[in-house]
Amino acid sequence: YPELTKPTPPEADALDARPFYERRLADIYHLRTPWFQRDRRTGAISMTPDVRDMLTLNTFWLLVWGLKIFAARVILLPILLDTHAQLVNAMPLSAFNAIYEESLASQVVLRLQPRMLLRVALQVVLWGTGGAIYLADTLGWYHLVLSLWGGIDGLNRFGVARTRERHVFGLDCYATLRRNAYAKLLMTLAPNGEAARKLKVAAIKDSAREPVVAPPRVTEAWKKIWHSLVDDLYGRCLLSATERDALRNEKPVRIQSQECVRRLRFFMRTLASSDIPTSHGALQAAGISVLVPVYSEPILPQVPADMQRDCGVPRGRDSEHSVVLDRKTLDFLLSDFDVEWKRLQLRLGDRALFRTPFDRLMRVRTWAAERLQTVYRTVAGMMKHRKALDLLLAVELPTLSIEERRALLNLKFRLVVAVQTYANHHPDANKSNAMDNYSREDVKLLLERYKHGLAISYIQRVGDCFYSCIIDGTRRSAAGELEIDPDHPELLSPTYRIELPGFPVLGNGKSDNQNMAIPYTRGTLIQAIDCNQEGYLEESLKIANVLREFDIPIPGGAPPAIVGFREHIFSDLGTLGSFAATAELVFGTLVQRTLSRPLWSRYHYGHPDVMNKLVLIAQGGLSKATKGLNLSEDIFAGMDAQLRGHNIVHREYFQVGKGRDMGAISILQFFSKLSQGTAQMSTSRQALRLGQRLSIGRLLGFYYTHIGYYAGQLHYYHASYLLLALAFVGSLADATGALVGAGPASAAPFNGLFGLVSILFFLFNLLPSFLAYLTDEGVIAACRKPLGALLTFSPFFFVMQSRCIAHYFSLEFAVGGGKYIPTGRGLAINHTPFHEIFATYAASCMYPGVELLLLLSGLITLAPICGYALNYWALGFASIAPVSLILGPSLFNPHAFCIAEGVDDLGRFVRWLVRPAKAGGGGFDPPPPWGDFH
């Protein structure tokens, strides 16, 4: 039945027949939308927004393909044609004219000669190599244009960051911050329209020499908000008492903490941005819920027993906590945050603040949790949304009582922490899908600390029935304590319980956990947050501006369904942590800025996106929950929204903090999960429908942002391998006399192209970071940080990362078996034994590295015999790949150059070869023995 397999175009009234951009494009082509418009006030003629968007999208791709075709015509094609001609000259047909007649049989015999077949084989490999390079460099040109486009757009919006006296917060900073806060945050407090207009004009002028005259109510409101903001920074130990007093009184001060300076500078700069919409006030803002899925992440770690004794707490039950910071991790925190730790020590002696030893111990635990990737850090940060709304409502409605304001806040905000394992009891927590009694006590502590606005959802099994439950802290005894579930004494009593139709975990767990918690959210908007993130009070003050995004329609359409925001990576500790932080900075700013406009190809990439809950419910939930197919569960929310005609935008005036993997194994496992998830996503019905419905410009954006990026890494490896193999085989044939003259000819592509391909590869890895730092931290940081990355062997890590992406992407297509890999939350300060590194990286990196090394060594040996010289640039770049793949996994291992660790690794590796390994260090499961590994 061929009519069943033939793809049919979507019906005109189908739900996903016309995505938003394609509807606008069709209106332009059919002249339903005018190409030009006249300004009513000035009479100037300009292009309509629809036409402008179409032209910018097409211009982007014309630049990419123009550069690609130009490079192929000027560089690639001449080298291939010249090499092809040299191979023909190495074995011309004229050499056999005296031997073979011109009959058909003679010509067939001639072409079946071994030397002739060898020449043909080299020519086939030559053009196959050219094809691989032609495919590989497309991704490079795409990233180059994307970086330049996004970087120039960022410079146009934000300019170059000011670096002079960066740590000094002077009078001009206070004036700029004050005038922009009046216009963007407190406009609704103006007594009349004329006063509001003056505040807006003063913010546009942005001149510190002209003091803005604001109404007294606005001035007092900002003073109260500013004091709360400074006190919040002081509470995090980011300010000393002297710095706090100077900031509260708006006096020039040099701030010691780089984190505090970064946060205040970002707050000041983004309030002056033209992208941020003016707030209509917290009272008119829509309701929002923050959804945080939790599985086995640490909630509030306990400190070692000796530090408990220092706080005055004797060794007791708390010292048996299941998550106790080891001394090595604690020493690292004390050394890296030494100034903040000294400030905390000074405050611990204040008996008015900390009356009991347990108060002091709890403050030490929260101090450590605020500097690790913990659930407490996320909850404390996201609850600042409620604090910010409380401040804004207090200045907008000063006559409201505390109880009335609290009731209003309950309608405006709720933080739902979906703790999937809360009801799975295991006394020792030896299982990852269970929670021990100490972690449940930490959950109770969170509910006691945040009595209003925080809710804990979980899945409970009772017999053969499954329930979705919520604890919101409202069920309390007469003494004010949280009630205990009478049927399950180890659990708190749920406020509501919904019976589910069956076993709810159909996917990898996280997506099911999120979807089960959606019924308990409040408001019309949901912010998706991971439990390795945190919030800042100064950013939460812009929450009313953020919610305004869903009231402003896109030109030609409705308001967006998903609004994405940037992230600040706070886990930039160590070399690999710095690499990961730079990559996330580039992706969260420059890349997503360009994906949103002009490519119109941004989807949902997780967090901290704010989404329309009604849209999510209509398309089946926050995330898709099918094992394997929905391995990358986040992106499907964006794909479904695009198919249903909704729009997705990206903004950079709001940020949250985020922690990333900091170890080599955890980082590359994360990329392996992304590679396998992208391979599975490419087989989904959403990808098929997008391929059928998107215009060519948006389809290219979708491809090169997702599938094309991972396939491009595979093409880079294939191009490098084929260049080396062609040069080696040709030189071997020349040296053995099988095909004299083939050596120099087959090495010509290696000499002419390997350096160019490598430079293009490293350029699209380093240029985006330069442009991103230029707008964020200034010229000095933009030069210093990429150069520092080069000096700390970042090219070796990029090559290793690229090869891992390519390996797992191709492996998923070949054999499948992709599975969810949780993100690493710990500090990468423990040494990983070599046998675990070998078992992890042998197939993806080390074996291919050995093959490249053998090819390169053979080429270096044969080149003098064949009488030609290798290009030093090509030879240098070609040496990076095998060295990176063979030594890279060990090079980026903590204590890699420690002799004692090396001797111990050698012993463990030998024992692993002959028998199953015992549990090794580094926090990883022991790999299978050598026999099972192969």
N, C-alpha and C positions, 0 to 999 in steps of 0.2 A: 504494500500500500504506500506508494511514493508520496501521496498527498498528506500522509500522517507525519512524514519526516521532513517535508519541505517547510522551511520557516515562513510563517505568514506575517505580514505587517500588522501592527496593532490596530484595532478598530478605532474609529474616530472618537467614540464615547468611552473608550477604555479608561480605567482609573489612572494608569501610568502611561497613557499614549503621548502626552505632551508635557515634558518637564518644563520648568519655568523659563529657562533661558531659550529653549527651543521654541516656545510659544512666541516670545518676543522676536526671535529670528524670523519665524514664519510671517509675522505681521510686517516686518521690514521688507521681506522679499515680495510680499503680495501688496505692498504699498498701503497697507492699512495703518501703518505708523509713518508719520512724516519724517523725512531725513533731517530737516532743519526746522528751527523754531525761532521766534522773535521775542526778545525780552520785553515785557510789558512796560518796564520803567525806563530802560535806556534805549530800546529799539534796536539793540544789537542782535545780529543773526548768528546763531550757533547751532551745532549739531545737537540732536536730541540725545538723551542718555542711552537709549537703546542702540542707536547707531554708533555712538562713541564706544560702548562696550564691545560691539561687534568688531569695530576696526582695531581696537587695542588687542583683542584676543588674536585676530588674524595677523597683526603686526608681530606679536610675540613669536608665533610659529614661523612666520616668514624669516625672522632673524635666525631662528634655530636651524631651519632647513637651508637657508642661504649660506650660513657659515659651514654647515656640513658639506653641502655640494661643492662649495668653493674649495674647501680643504681636500675633498676627494679628487676634484679635478686638477688641482695644482700640485698636490703632494702624493696622494695614494696612487692614483691611476698611472702617472708617469713611471713611478717605481715599479709597479706591477708589469706594465708593458715592457719596460727596459729589461727586467729580469726574465720575462717570458722570452724575449728575443735572444738574450744571452744563453738560455737553456736550449733554444733551437739551434743556435750556433755551436753549442757543445756537441751536438749529434745531428748534423744536417743530413737531409735525404740525399744530397748530391754525393756524399761520400760512398754511397752504395750503388750509384748508377752504373759503374763498371762491372758490378757483380751481378745485380739483378736486372732482369728485363722489365719492360714496362707493361707486362701482362698483369691481369687482375690477380692471379695466383701469386705471382712474384711480389706484388705490392702487399698482399696479405702477409706473406712470409716475412717481408721486410719489417712490417709494423709489429710483428710478434717477436722480434729479436729482443733478448733480455735488456740490452742497453737502451733500445728504443722504448721499451715498456717502462724502464726506470725513468727515462726523461719525461714520458707522459705522466707518470705518477708524481714526479716533482712538480710538473706544471699544474696538476690537479690540486696538490697540496698548496701550491702558490696561490691559486685563485680562491681556494677555500680559506686560506689565511686572510686574503684581502676581503672576503666576505665577512669573516669574523670581526675584523677591524672595522669594517663599514657599519656593522651592527653595534659594536661596542662604543664607537665614538659618538653615536647619537645621544646616548645618555650623558656623555661628557659635555657636548655642546648644549644640551638642554639645561644641565646644571649651571653651566657658565652663564647662559643668558638669564636663567632664573635668578642667579646670584646678583648679577649686575642690575637687573630690573628691580628686584626687591631691595637691593642696597641703595640705588638711586631714589627709589620711592621713599625709603626710610629717611634718607638725608633730606629729601624735600619736605617730609612731614615733621621730623624732629630735629634736623640739623646735626652737627657734630657735637657730641657731649663735651661739656666744659670740664677740663681736668685741673686747671689752676686753682690752688687752694680748695681742693675738693672737700677736705675735712672741716673747713671753716663754714659755719652756718652764720652768715652775717645779716646786717639789717636789710640788704636788698633781697635776701632769701625770705625773710619774714614778710616783707611788703608784697613780693610776688605771690607767695603762698596765700596771704590774706585776701588779696584782691581776686584771685582765681577761685578761692573757696567761697567768697561772697557770691560770685556769679554762677558757679556750677553746683554748689551744695545748698546754699541758703537763700536762693532767689525767692522762694515762696514766703520768706519772712519780711520782704519789703512791704511797706504799708500801702503802696499804690503802684500803678504801672509806670509812672515816671521815675520813681526811685529804682524800680527794677531795671529800667532801661539804662539808667546811669551806672548801675553796678555792672551791667553787661558791657557797656562801652568802656568802662575803666579796665575791665579784664582784657578786652581786645587791644587797647593801647599798650597795656603791660609795661608801664614806665614807672620805675621805682622812684623817680624824681617828683612825680606828681601824686601826692597822697590822695587816696580815695576816701571820700566822705560817705560813710555808710550810716544808715539809721541805727540808733542806739540798740534796738532789739537784735539787729544782725551782729553788731559788734560784740555784745554780751554772749550771744549764742556761740560765735566762733571762739571766744575766749574759753568758754566752758568745754567745748569740744577739743580745743587745742590742749588744754590742761589734762584732759582724760587721755589723749593720745600720748603725751609726754610721760604720764604716769604708767601707761602700759609698757612703754619702752624701758622705763626704770624697773618695772616689775620683772622684766625678762633679763635683768642685769646687763642691759646694753648701755646704760647710762650710769655715771656716778652721781652722787648727790649734788655736787657742784654743777655738773653739766645739766642735771634736771632743773635746778633752780634758774640757771641762765636761760634755758629754753622756755621755761614757764614765763619768765619776765621779758622774753624776746630781746635778749642781749647777745651780742656776738660771742661765739664760743667755738673752740676747736674740739671736735668730738673724736674720741679715741677709737671707738668701735667702727670698723669698716661696714659691718652689717647695718648698724643704725644709720650711717651716712647714706648707704645705698637705698634704704627704705625711704628716708626723708626726701632724698633727691628725686627718686622715682615718683613719689607722691606729688612733689612740687611740679615736676615736669609734665606729668600726665594731666594734672588739673588745667594746665595751660594749653593742652592739645585741643585742636578743633574737632577731633573725632568724638570726644565725650559729650553726650547730650546733656542738656540742662535738666536738672532734677525738678520734678513737680512736687517733691516732698515725700517723706516716708508715709504720710497718711494716705496719699493717693497711689502709692506703689502697690503692685500686685503682690500676692502672697508667694512665698518661695520655700521650698524644702531642700535640704542638702541630704543626699543619700550616700552613705559610706559603707561599702561591703567589707566585712571582716571574716577571715577564716582562721588562720593560726598565727596571726601577727602578735607580737608582744604588746600588752596593754600598758602596764606600768611596771617596769623592771625593778627588782629589789637590788639594793647595794650590798656589798660584802659585809660580813659580820663585824670586821674591825671598824668600818666606817659607821655602822650602827652604834657601836660602843662609843665612838667619838661624838655622836649626837646624844649620848646619854641613855640609849635604849639597850637593855641587856639582851643577850642572845635568847631568842624565844621562837615562837611559832613562825613569825615573819621571816626568820633566817632560813626556813625550809622552802621558801618560795620557789616555784618551778622555773622562773626566769630570773636568775641572779646574774648580775653583771660580773664577769670575771675581772680579775685584777688588771689584766693587760688592756682590756677595753676601757676600764675606768681610768687607768693611767694615761691612756691616749686622750680621753676627754679632758682630763685635768691639765694636760700639757697643751692641747690645741686651743682650749678655751680658758687659759690660765687667768686672764684679766677678769673674766666674768665669774670664775670660781672664787677669786679673792674678794670680789664684791659681795658674793653670796656669803662667804665666811664672816665678813664684817656684819652683815645683817642678821646672821643666825644668833649673834650674841645679844640682840635686842629682845629682851623678855616681854616687851609689850606686843611684839609681833608674833613671837613663837613662845607660847607660855609653857608648853610641855615638851619633853624629849620626842614624843611621837609627832608633834607639829614640826619640829626641826628635821626629823627623819623624812617626813612626807615632803617637805620642801626640797630636800636633797634628791629624793627620788624623782620629783617632778622636774627639777633642774636637769637631771640626766636624761629623762624622757623627752624633754624639749630639745635635746641636741642629738637624739637618735631618731630612727624611723619607727615610731611607735603609734599606737592607737590614741594614746593620751595627747600626743602632740597634735594629731589631726583634729580630735574633738575640741581641744582647747582653742585651736585656731579657728575652726568653723563656728564655734559658739560666739566668736567676736562679731559675726553678722548680727546676732541678736543684740549684743551690747551696742553696736553702732545704730541699729534701728531704735533702740531705747534712747540713746542720746539725741537722735534726730527728732523723735516724737516728743521728748521732754522739752526741747526748745520750740517746737511747732505748737504744742498744746500744753503750755505750762500749768493750766488749771486742772489737768487731769490728776487724779490721785494715783498712788503707786499701784493699787489693785486694778484700777481701770486701765492704766497703761499696760499692765501685765496681761490682762485679758485681750487687749488689742494686739499685743505682741504675739500671743498664742495663735492668733489668726494670721499673722503676717509671716511667721517663721517657725520652722521645726527642723531639727537635726535628727535624722533617722539613721542609726547605726545598725546595720543588718549583720548581727553576729550569728553566723550560720551554725556554729558548733555549741552554742550556749546550752542547749538541752541535751547534748550528748555527753553524758557524765562518764568520766574515767578518773579514778582517784589520783593516779600518778601522771596523767597526761602523756602516757607513752605513745599514744596514737595521735596522729596529726588531725584526725577528724573528731577529736574529743576535747573537752575543756575540763581542767582540774579545778579543785575548790579554790585555790589561790587566785586564779584568773577570774573566777566568778566573784570573788571578793573585790577584785579590781573593777569589775563591771558595776558592782554595787557602789563602790567609791565614786565612780563617775556620776552615777545618778544622784548621789548625795551632794556632790560638789556643784552639779548643774541641775537644780531641782525643777527648773522651768525651761522648756524648749528642747530638752533632750529625750529621745525615745530609743529603746532597744527592741529590735524585732528579731525573731528567730523562728526556726521550724522545729516543731515538736511532734514526736511520734507517740501515740497512745494506743497500744494494741496494734490493730491493723489500720488505724486511722492516722492521718497526718493533718497537722494544724499549723496555720500561720499566726503567730502570737506577737503581741506588742506590750512592752512595759514602758509607760510614760511617766512614772513617778507620782501619779495621782492617788494610787491605792496605798494609803498609809494608815497606821494604827493611831489610837488616840494620843500616843506619845510622840507622834510625828515620824516614826520609823517605817521603812518600807515593809509591806506585808509579805509574808512567806507563803508560797503555794502549799496548801494543806495536803494535796495529793503527791507533791514532789518537794520535800523539805529542802532540797539543795538548790531550788530555784525560787526566784521572786515571783510573786503572784502577778499574772498577766492582766492587763486592763481589758483587752479584747482578744478574742480567739476566733479565727475563721477556719472552718473545716475545709480541707482541700479535697478535690475529687480523686486524688491518688498520690503516688510518690512524686514529689515536685521536682527533684533534681534530675533533669533529663540531659543536661549538658555537662560543662566542666565545673559547675558549682557556683562560680561568681555571677554569671548572668541569671541563673535561677534565684540566687540570693537577692539580687537587685529587684527582679520582677516580683518576688513574693512580698517585698516591702513597699511597693508602690501604693497599695490601698491605704497605707497609714500616713502617706505624705499629705501635706496641707498646701493650699494655694494652687495656682495654675502652672507654676514653673518648678523645675527640678534642676538642681546643680549636681552633676556627677563628680564625686571626689573619691580618690583612692586613699587608703590608710597609710600612705607614705607622703602625704601632703600636709600643709598647714596654711592657716590664714593669718592675715595681719589686720590690725584694727584700722589703720589708715586706709587700707584698701576696702575694708568693709564699709567705711563711711561713704564710698561711692556705690553702694549696693542699689540705692534708689535710681542712680543714673544707669546702672546696668539693666535694671528692670524696665527702664524706659525704651530700651532697644526693641522690645516686643510690642511697642505701641507705634513705632515709626515704620511706615511701609517702605519697601524697596521700590525705586522708580519702576513703574509698570506692573507692580505686583503687590502682594500682601506683606505684612511684617515677617521677619525670619522665623523659622521653626527652631533653629539651633544657632546660638551665638558662642563662638569660641574665643578663648582668652589665652594669654601667654602664661608661662610658668618661669619661676626662678629656681634653679637647681641649687639647693643648699648642701648637697653632698659632694662638693668639689674638693674632696680630701684625697691627696695623693695624685699620682700621675694619671691613672685610669679614671679616677673620679673627675679629674679636670677634663679629660677627653670626653667623657659622657656628658658633663655639664655644658661644654662647648657645643656638642652635637645637639643637645636639647635646646640651647639658646638659639641656634641657627634655625632649627625646625620650628620652634614656637614663635619666632618673629619673622625672619626674612622669608622662609619657605611658605609658611601659612599665609603671610601677607600677600604673596604672589598667587598662591593657590586660590585665595578668596577672590581677588581681583588682580589681573585681568582674566585668569584662567577659568574662573567659575567652577573649580574642581575640588573645593574643600569639602570633606565629609566629616564624620564624627571620629575624632582620634582619642576619645577618652575624656580627659579631665584637664581643666575645670570647666568644660562646656556647660552652658545653661540651656535647657531645652523646654519646649512647650509640652507640658504633660498630656494635654489632650491629643496632640499629634502622636506622641509615643504610644498612648493607649490604642489609638486607631490603627497603628501599624504593628501591634503585637508586643509592646513592651520596650523597656530601655535597651535591652540587648537580646540577641538571638541565642538560643540555648540548645544547640545540637552538637553533640560531640564530633570532633573532627571537622565537619564542614564549617562550623562557627567558632573555630579556634581563635581567630581574631574577632571577638564578639562585638567590639565597640563600633567598628566601621559600618556594620549593617544598619545601625540606626540612621546614619547619614545617607547611605545608599537608598534605603526605603523612603526617606524624606525627599530626596531628589526625584525619585521615581514618581512620587505623588504630587509633584509640582511645587514643593516647598523650596524655600531658599535658605542657605547657610552662609553666615558671614563670620568674619574674624576681626576682633578688636584688640588693641594693645594698650589701652589705658587702665587695665585692671590685671592683677596678677595674684597668683597664690604660690607658695613655696612647694617644692617637690624634691623628694629624695630618689636617687637612681642607684642602680647596681654600681659597686665600686671595685669588684674583683674581676679578673680576666675570665674566669669560668662563668660567673654569673652574668656578666655582660654579654658574652658570646652565646650563652644559653638563651638569653632574652632575644637576641637576634635570630637564633635558630627557631624560636617560637614564632617570631614575626614572619620568617621565611616560609615555614610550613603553613602558617595561617593564611598567608597571601596565596600560596599555591592552592589551598582548599577554597579560598574565596573566589578564585578565578573560575572554579567549576560550579559556582552557585547560580541560581536563577536570577538573582539581582544583577550579577555581572553580565549575564546574557541579555537581560532586558536593557541595561544601560548601553550595551554595545549596539542594540537595535535602535535605540531612541535618541542617543546623544548625537549632536552635530560633530563634525570632524575635529573641530578645534577642542571641544570639551572632551571628546573621546581620547584624543592624544594626551590631554592633561590627566585624565583618569588612568590611562595606561602607564605613562612614565612616572606617575606619582606612586603607583602601587606595583603592578605586575612587572612593568618595564624596568623599574629600579632593580628588582631582584634578578630578573633575567639579564640585565646589563652587567651585573657582577659576574655572572656565569660567562658572558661574552668576553669580559676582560681577561678572565683566566684562560679561556680557549684561545684568544688572540695571542697572549704571551706564550702559551705552550706551543702553538703552531709555528710562531716565528722562530723559536729555539729549535723545534723539531725539523723544520725545513732547512735551517742553516746547518744543523748537525748531519742530517742524512745526505744533503748535497756535498758537504765537505768530506764525509766518509766515502761517498762514491768517487769523488775526485782523488782522494788520497790513495785509494785502492786501485785506481786506474779503470774502474768500471765506467766512469763518465767524466773524462778529463775536461776541466774547465767549469764543472758544475759547482765547485766550492765557492769561488768569488760571486757567481751569479746568485746562488741560493742564500748567501750571507748578505746580499745587498738589501733585501727588505729588513733584515734584523738591524743592520747599521743605520738605515734611513728612517725606520718607523718605530723601533722599540722605544727610543728616547722620547719621541713625540707622544706616543700612547701613554707612557708613564707620566710625562709632564702633565698631560691632560687629566690623568687620573688624580694626581696629587693636587692639581690646581683646583679641581672642583671639590676637594676636601678642605683646602686651606683658604681659598678666596672668600667663601661665605662667612667664615669666622672673622676674617678681617673686617668685612663690611658690617657684620652684626656688632662687633665691639666698637666700631667707629661711631655708631649712633648711640651706643649704650654707655661706653666708658671713655671715649675720646681717642685721640690719635696715638698717644703713648701706649695705651693698653692694646689698641688695634695692631700695633707693630710688635709689642713685647710678647703678647700671649701666643700668637701663631708661631713666632720665632722660638719661644720657649717650648712649644709643642714639638717643633722640629728637633730641637736639641735633646728632648726627652724621648726620642725614637717614636714619635707619632706615626711616621710613614710605615714602620714595621707593624704597628698595631692596625693601621688602616688596611694593609695588605692581608693580615690575618683575619680581620673582621670581614673583608670582602670575600675571602675564600670560604669562610664558614657560612656566610649568607648563600653563596652559590651552591655549596655542597648540600645544605639542607633543603634549599629550594628544588634542586634537581632530584634529590632523594625522595622528596614527598611526591613528586610526579611519577617517579619510577616505582616505588614500593608502598607509598602511603605510610600510615602509622604515626602521624603527627599527634602530639599530646600537649596538654596545657602545662606550661612550666611557670611556677610562681616567681615573681620578681624577688630578687635578693634584697633583704632589709638590713643586713648587718654590715659592720665595718670589715673591710678587706685587710686585716692586719695579721692574719694567721697564715702560716706557710702550708701550702698544699703539697702532699707527697707526689713525687714524680710519676709513680705508677698510676695515680688518679689522673694526672695531667695527660699521660700517654693514652690511657683508655678513653679520655674525652676527645683528644685532638688528633689521634693517630690517623683515622680515616679521613678527616676533613682537612687537616693541615700537614701533618708530618709526612705521610706517604707521598702526596703530591709534591711537597717540598723536596723530597729525596729524588723524585723523578726529574724535576727541574734542575736540581744540582748536578745530576749525572749528565743531562743534556748539555748544560753549560760547561762542565768540566771537559766533556768530550769535544765541544766546539773550540774551547781555548787550546786544547792539545792539537787539534787538527788544523787550525788556522795557519800556523807557520809552515806546516808540511805542504799545504796547498798554495802557499805563496801570497797570502793576502793578510791584511791587518784588520782587527776588529776596532770599531769606533769606541773610544773610551767612555763616552757618555752612555751609549747603548749598553756597554759592558757593565758600567756602574749601576745603571737602573735595573739591568737584568739580574744582578747579584742580590738586589734587595729582596726579591720574592722568595728564593729558596732559603735565605738566611732568616727571613721573617717567619716562614711557615715551619721551619725546623726548630729554631731557637726561641721564637716569639712567645709561645706558651710558658716556657720556663723563665724567659727574661722578665716578664711582667708578674711573676710570682713573688710575693713578699719574701724577703730574706733569700733572694735568689743567689747572692754572692757569699752567703755564709757557708764556710767550709764544713762546720759541724752538721748543718742541715743537708749539705750535699752528700756527705758520707752516709748519713742516716737514710736519705732517699735511695742511694745505691743499694744498701742492704735490703730495704723494703722492696725495691724493684726486682732484685734477684729472687727474693722469697715469693713474690707475686708470680714470677714465671713458672714456679714449680708447684705452688699450692694456692688455695683460695686465700685472699687477703683478709685480714681482720679490719675492724673499723679504723680507718685512718683519720688523720687530722684534717683541719680545714672545714669541718662541718659537713662533709659530703658522705653519701653512702659509699661503702666499699665497692669497687668495681668487681666484675666477675673475674675468675682466674684466667690465665693466658689462654688455656685451651678453649674455654667457653667464649672468651672474647673474640676468637677467630672462628 
